[in-house]
Amino acid sequence: MASPTPGAERAIRQIDQPAKDAIRAEVRASRAARTAEDRLADDLARTGLLLAALDDWTPRMVAAYASTGDEPGTPDLLDALVARGATVLLPVLSATVAGPRATAEWAVYEGRGSLRSGLWGIPEPTSGVLGVTAIEQAELVVLPGMAGTVSGDRLGTGGGWYDRALVGTTSPRWMLLNDDELYESVPLGPWDLPVSRIVTATRVVRCR
């Protein structure tokens, strides 16, 4: 099992990039093999579990992501959060006239019809950009990942932009995964930040 205090090891652990790449390849293959019906059913179940886990609490502002491809889907979740009265922020990664963005900026989600395809095909809002620090106002962060552990370690997609965006935030971080993407351990770097909960189609894991 992964250490319950992974942060204590990250400063000295050598980064095993081949191991990271192998897990990502395994997860991508598993996701690609899933049927559309299975993905939709799991998305529905995962959304229901996450909303139930909020109990009677509705965060006033949530930083989340608009899913793409076969990653755990968020369209229904985003709409449900808005229906509950939350302001939902999504990352904006596409380049500006001045060039590529070094760090994600954030904008308010105003419905599925207001999204455009951004960097790497990631859907992003067309509303006004609020800047890189807007995420610090979010009371909850819902983020993607490729794999994780029950102690809260997170393996991202490899771009590193989400970890950079999370620096300076103190709000709970909840990651969405499929059930088979929970590992006993995942290789970590010093920049890999932990999550407090992992939500799959069958359970909510309280990590820390």
Rosetta blueprint (number, residue, H / E / L):
1 M L
2 A L
3 S L
4 P L
5 T L
6 P L
7 G H
8 A H
9 E H
10 R H
11 A L
12 I L
13 R L
14 Q L
15 I L
16 D L
17 Q H
18 P H
19 A H
20 K H
21 D H
22 A H
23 I H
24 R H
25 A H
26 E H
27 V H
28 R H
29 A H
30 S H
31 R H
32 A H
33 A H
34 R L
35 T L
36 A H
37 E H
38 D H
39 R H
40 L H
41 A H
42 D H
43 D H
44 L H
45 A H
46 R H
47 T H
48 G H
49 L H
50 L H
51 L H
52 A H
53 A H
54 L L
55 D L
56 D L
57 W L
58 T L
59 P L
60 R L
61 M E
62 V E
63 A E
64 A L
65 Y L
66 A L
67 S L
68 T L
69 G L
70 D L
71 E L
72 P L
73 G L
74 T L
75 P H
76 D H
77 L H
78 L H
79 D H
80 A H
81 L H
82 V H
83 A H
84 R L
85 G L
86 A L
87 T E
88 V E
89 L E
90 L E
91 P E
92 V E
93 L L
94 S L
95 A L
96 T E
97 V L
98 A L
99 G E
100 P L
101 R L
102 A L
103 T L
104 A L
105 E E
106 W E
107 A E
108 V E
109 Y L
110 E L
111 G L
112 R H
113 G H
114 S H
115 L E
116 R E
117 S E
118 G L
119 L H
120 W H
121 G H
122 I L
123 P E
124 E E
125 P E
126 T L
127 S L
128 G L
129 V E
130 L L
131 G L
132 V H
133 T H
134 A H
135 I H
136 E H
137 Q H
138 A L
139 E L
140 L E
141 V E
142 V E
143 L E
144 P L
145 G L
146 M L
147 A E
148 G E
149 T L
150 V L
151 S L
152 G L
153 D L
154 R E
155 L E
156 G L
157 T L
158 G L
159 G L
160 G L
161 W H
162 Y H
163 D H
164 R H
165 A H
166 L H
167 V L
168 G L
169 T L
170 T L
171 S L
172 P L
173 R E
174 W E
175 M E
176 L E
177 L L
178 N L
179 D H
180 D H
181 E H
182 L E
183 Y L
184 E L
185 S L
186 V L
187 P L
188 L L
189 G L
190 P L
191 W L
192 D L
193 L L
194 P L
195 V L
196 S L
197 R E
198 I E
199 V E
200 T L
201 A L
202 T L
203 R L
204 V E
205 V E
206 R E
207 C L
208 R L
